[in-house]
Amino acid sequence: MPILDEKVMADVKKALTHMTKPVTLKYFTQPFECGYCKETHQLLEEVVSVNPLLKLEVHQFDSEKEVVDAFGIDKIPAIALVGEKDYGIRFYGIPAGYEFSSLLSAILMVSTGVLKLSDKAKKFLDELKKPVHLQVFVTPTCPYCPQAVILAQQMAYYSDMVKADMVEVTEFPHLAQKYSVQGVPRTTINEDWFQEGAAPESMLIKKIQEAL
């Protein structure tokens, strides 16, 4: 049974007609002890079917150590978006509910190169001297979470110094405990700093500056 109904598939196909360059979804999974791996795989198969510029590559987390290490994958299900290069954009957990829009947004950004960062933000990112790892904790039912995810992933797309993860927190409760996630969205910056809520660009930049 399809995950996406005919109307949603039609909307996805229309949205992805704006793609200009190929995008590969590298999907990491394993056949056992992986909640939502099967559903995530099916969702991605349905998405890539609407546009020939989209390609799905499936990798086994438990047996393909070389590629797992190359992409820094430490939990599954995981998706790495790759265009002309790897931009450090990751999805951990199924990008369902409101987060489906984050997945489509990331695909279009990697394909077209179009993003909405301000000149001030680009200048800040151009001057980064230390790496920044953004982990945006979300749930599929959170309407404000995609805003935080998309902002983080735009920064990762623009700067090689930034990596951005969407983490579906209910699938990784040990991370919720580790990072004291009590509400979403919550963006963790380099492990020890965080930004609560769907913060505007300027607020996130200020928090990154504090973290560095």
HUUR-V414685 format. One record per pair of residues at least 6 apart in sequence whose C-alpha atoms are under 6 Angstrom apart, sorted by the first residue. I is the first residue (numbers start at 1). J is the second residue. D is the distance in whole Angstrom. If there is no record, write none. Layout:
[[I:J:D] [I:J:D]]
//
This chain:
[[13:50:5] [19:108:6] [19:111:5] [19:112:6] [20:111:6] [20:112:6] [21:111:5] [22:53:4] [22:54:6] [23:54:5] [23:82:6] [23:83:5] [24:54:6] [24:55:5] [24:56:6] [24:82:5] [25:56:5] [25:80:6] [25:81:5] [26:57:5] [26:79:6] [26:80:5] [27:57:6] [27:58:5] [27:59:6] [27:78:6] [27:79:5] [28:59:5] [28:60:6] [28:61:6] [28:77:6] [28:78:5] [29:37:6] [29:60:5] [29:61:5] [29:76:6] [29:77:5] [30:60:5] [30:61:6] [37:77:5] [40:94:5] [48:54:5] [77:92:6] [77:93:5] [78:91:6] [78:92:5] [79:90:6] [79:91:5] [80:89:6] [80:90:5] [81:89:6] [83:110:6] [87:157:5] [88:163:5] [89:164:5] [90:165:5] [91:165:6] [91:166:5] [92:166:6] [92:167:5] [93:168:5] [96:140:6] [97:140:4] [98:140:5] [98:143:6] [99:140:6] [99:146:6] [102:146:5] [131:161:5] [131:162:6] [132:162:5] [133:162:6] [133:163:5] [133:189:6] [133:190:5] [134:164:5] [134:188:6] [134:189:5] [135:164:6] [135:165:5] [135:187:5] [135:188:5] [136:149:6] [136:165:6] [136:166:5] [136:167:6] [136:186:6] [136:187:4] [137:167:5] [137:168:6] [137:169:6] [137:185:6] [137:186:5] [138:145:6] [138:168:5] [138:169:6] [138:184:5] [138:185:5] [139:168:5] [145:185:5] [147:198:6] [148:198:5] [152:164:6] [153:164:5] [156:162:5] [156:163:5] [156:164:6] [185:197:5] [186:195:6] [186:196:5] [186:197:6] [187:194:5] [187:195:5] [188:194:4] [193:211:6]]
//
